[in-house]
Amino acid sequence: MSILEAVNVTREYRMKAETVRALNGVTVRIAPGEFVSIIGTSGSGKSTLLNLFGGLDRPTSGEIRFDGRSLSTASSREMSRYRLESVGMIFQSFNLIPTMTARENVALALAFAGAGRQVRLEQAAELLTRVGLQNRLDHLPTELSGGEQQRVSIARAIANHPRVLLADEPTGNLDSRRAAEILEILAGMREADGRTIILVTHDQQLATRHADRIVRLRDGLVED
């Protein structure tokens, strides 16, 4: 059974007097523990699909299913819990809070899950150690390199033990060496924890490095 599915999904947006169709009847199924790369040029619909998988958006028509259950009928509270517990998201721009240290940024994700302060700080340190930042716990984002900031965002994304990691152009702001390091970390999490990884990228070389399968999108359609 698939862990994530997009079934005949269409997503339209109104832009002034025009309707833009970002996805047009897309069906994609992701197996548990699979590493899938979604590639396409700008405007192909790949980030739209990832946002739908992450519960950040809802389709105009069609269904997104997690573990066989449709998210279409989920309440706002159920969707919030889905985003907190089931999926972790990693973004190109890192999305770290600039006034918080690396440890505090990761601990914040644990706070949303209701963990106490001391537990949050201890677990955040363990997570940062896992991504190789044990000596950078109390550094602010401005004191970290781009690659280190992305490692913090990965640690934050796995804080609540999600079954799926969704990475939207996670290496877009990094040089080739740092990009390769980030992909190695993601691949290692799949190997160590059995996590499902969905990577959105426009980089063909990165897409093929660790993925079991590549899904190509063009103009809102899956290419055969």
Sequence and secondary structure as in RCSB ss.txt:
>XXXX:A:sequence
MSILEAVNVTREYRMKAETVRALNGVTVRIAPGEFVSIIGTSGSGKSTLLNLFGGLDRPTSGEIRFDGRSLSTAS
SREMSRYRLESVGMIFQSFNLIPTMTARENVALALAFAGAGRQVRLEQAAELLTRVGLQNRLDHLPTELSGGEQQ
RVSIARAIANHPRVLLADEPTGNLDSRRAAEILEILAGMREADGRTIILVTHDQQLATRHADRIVRLRDGLVED
>XXXX:A:secstr
  SEEEEEEEEEEEETTEEEEEEEEEEEEE TT EEEEE  TTSSHHHHHHHHTTSS  SEEEEEETTEESTT  
HHHHHHHHHHTEEEEETT    TTS HHHHHHHHHHHTT  HHHHHHHHHHHHHHTT TT TT  GGGS HHHHH
HHHHHHHTTT  SEEEEESTTTTS HHHHHHHHHHHHHHHHHH  EEEEEES HHHHHHH SEEEEEETTEE  
